[in-house]
Amino acid sequence: MPRNPKTLVIIPAWNESASVGKVIEKILQLPHEYDVLVVNDGSSDNTEEVALNAGANVATLPFNLGVGGAMRTGFVYAVENNYEAAVQVDADGQHDPVNIPELLSALEFSDIVIGARFAGKGDYQVSGPRKWVMQILAANISRIAGSKLTDTTSGFKALGPRAIKLFSKNYPAEYLGDTIEALVVAAQSGLKISQIPVSMHARQAGVASANPVKSAIYLFRALVALLFAMSRKPHPIVDASGGDQR
C-alpha cells in the first residue's frame, strides 16, 4: 500500500465543542494533507459549528448513536468517496495527531494498526479491575488475531481499504463493540492487525463517558462483548475493490 494514500481522518464527536476544534487544527497542520470528517453524534452543543469553522467536513446524526454508529457512518463516507485509508481520532484531545503518519506507514504490512498505550511509550496508566480486564482482553484477542496486542480498547487506529470496506457494512455499535468486537470481526474475516506504541494525553475538555458506575461494571460488559463477538459468524474477506475473496 502507498506510504501516503488518500486518507480520511474520522473524528466521532458527542458534545465536544470545547476540544474538537483544536484537534482538527493539529491534524490540518501536519506535513501531509489529510481530509477530516467529524461525525457529529447527535450533539446538543455547537460541536458542528466549531468543527466546520476549524476546517473539517461534518456529518451530523439526528440523535446519539454512540462511537460505533458514528464510526460506521465515517466508514460509509470513506467508501463512497474512494479513500484508501482512514484514521480514527478521538475528539477530546487524548490522541496525538503527530502519530498519524506512523500509523499509516504501518498499514504497509497490516489492515488495521492500533495506536497502543501499553507498548513501551508514554506514561498512561490504569489500575484495578479495568487494568485486569484490559489484560484479559488483550491476551484473548491477541490469540484470535495471531498477533501480540497490548491495547485492544484503544480508539486510535489506522485502517486500510479492506478494513474500511468490511466496517462500512459490519461495524458493531454496542458498548465496547467499536473496539473489542470490531477487532474480533476483523480477525475472523482474515484481516491482519498490528500495533505501534503511542503516547496519549489526558482528556483536554468535557466529561469522560466512563463514570464510576460504568467503570464498576466494565469487567462484566467487556467479557460479554468478547464472548458475543466470538459467537458471531465470520464475514467474508474483502479485497480493496470490495469483492469477496473466498
N, C-alpha and C positions, 0 to 999 in steps of 0.2 A: 504494500500500500504506500502511496506517496507520503513523504515526510510532512508536507503542508497541504493536506487535502482541503476541499471546500468544507468548512467546518461551521456548525451551528452550536453556539453555547446556549443551553436551555436553563432558565432560572425559574423554578417554581416559587411562587410568592403569595403568601397569605398575610395581609396586613403588615407589610414590610417597608412602608414608605420611608421610615427613618434610616434605613440602611441600603435598600436596593439601588439607589442612585449611585452611591459610592462604589458598590460592587461593579456596576456597569461601567463606570468611568475607568476603573482599574483594568477591566478587560479590554476596553477600546484603546487604552494606552499601551498595550503590549506591542512588540515589534511586528508580529504577524497580524493580519487582518482577519477577524472572526465576526460573523454575524451573531447578534444576540437576540434571543426571543425570551421575553418574560411572559410566563403563563400566570396571569393574574387570577388566582384561585378563589374567586368569589369574595375578594377583599371588601371590607366596609370603610377603609380609609382611602387615601389618594395614591395608592401604590401604582395604579395605571398611569396617572398623570406624571408622577415622578419618573417612572421608567421611560416614558415617551420623551420627556424633556432631557433625559440623560443620553438618549440616542438609541434606545432599543426598540425593536418591534414588540408589540404586545398582543397576546391572545387572551381575551377576558372571558372567563367562565361565568355563567349566570349564578352559580352557587358553589360553595366549597366542596370539592371532590377529594381533597387530600393530595399528598405528594404523588401517589400512584396515578391518579386520574389526570393530574396536571402534567406529569411526565409523558403519559401516553399521548396527550394532546400534542406535546412537543415532538414526539417521535413521528406522529402522523404528519405534522408540518414538515419535518425533515425529509420524509419520503416524498411528499408531494412536491417539494422544491429541490429534489435531487442532491441533497447533501451527502457527502461521502463519509463524514464523521460528525459525532455530536459529543458534547461535554456537558455533564450535569454539574451545576454550581449552585450552592445554597444562596439565598437572598440575604442572609443575616450576617455575612461577612466572615464566617468561620473558615471558609475555603479561600486559599490564597491563589488568585488567578495567575501568579507568576509560575505556578506548576503546570499550567495548561499545556505549553509546548512539550514538556517532558512526557506528560500523559499521552499526548497524541503521537509522539515519536515511538512510544512503546506499542502502539497499535500495529506497527510493522510486523509484530510477532504474535499478536493476540486479537481477539474480537472485542474483549472488554478489559480495560485496565482500571484498577481501583487505586485511588489515592489513599494509602493506608496510614493510619495514625500510629499504629503499634508495630512499626517495622524498622526501628532504629533511628528515627529522625524526629526531632521536636520533643516536647515535654508534656504532651497531652496525657492526662491520667484519668482513669476511672477506678472505682473500688467497690467492694461489697458484692451483692448479688448481680449487679449489672456487669461487673468485670467477669464473674464466673460464667454468666450467660454468653458473653461475647467469646470467651474462650471455648465453650462447648460448641457454639455455632461455627466458629472458625475451624475447629477440628473436623466437624461433620461435613461442612461444605467443602473444605479442602479435599476430603476423601472423595466426595461426589465429583468435584471438578478435576481431580487429578493434578492439583497444583497447590502449593503451600500458600495459604491466605491467612492473614492475621487480623484483618479488619473487615469482616463481612457486613457490618452495618454502616459502613461509610457511604455517604451520599455523593461523594466526589468521584466521578467516574468519566472515562472516555470510552466511546463506543464506535466500532467500525460499521461498515454497511450491512453486514449480516445481522448484527445485533440490533441495529436501528430497524431493519425490516421485520425481524421477529417481534420486537417490542411494540411496534406500531399496531400489531394485531393481538399480541398476547403479553400484556404487561399487567401484573397484579395490582389491584387498587386497595387491597386490605391493609390494615395497620401492619407495618414491617414488611409488607409484600413488595414494596418498591426496593427493598434491599435484599433480605434473605430469600424470599420466594423468587424474585427476579433472577438471582444468581443460580438457583436450582433449575429454574426453567431454561436458562441459557446453557447450563452444563448438560442437562438431559437432552438438549437439542443439538449437542455436538459443538458448541462454541467454546473457544479457548479463553480462559480467564486468568489474568495475572495481576500483579500489583506492583506499585513503586512506593517508596516511603515519601511522605509529605509531612510538613508541619501544619497544624491547624491552630486557629486563633479562638479566643472566646467570642461568643455572640456579641456583635457590635451594638445592637439595639433590639428593642422589642422584648417579648417574653417567650421563653422556650416552651415548646409544646409538651415536653415531658415534665409534668408536675410530680410532687411526691407520691400521689396516689398511683399515677401511671407508672412511675419507677418501681413501686412496690409490686405491681403485677407484671412487670416486664418479663421476668423469668418464665412465667406460665405462658404468656401470649407469644413470646419468641419461640418457645419449644413447639407450641401448637402450630405456629406459622411454618416451622421447619417440617413438621410431620405432614401438614397439609400440602406443602409444596412437593414433598417426596411422593405423595399419593397421586399427584396429577399425571395424566398421560403425557409422555414426551411429545413435543411438537416436531414436525419435520425440520431438518436442517435446511436453511435457506441460503442461497448464494447471493452475491452482491446485486444481481439484477432482479432478485425476488423469486426466482424459480426454485422449486423444491429439489433437493439432492437426496435421493433415496439410497 
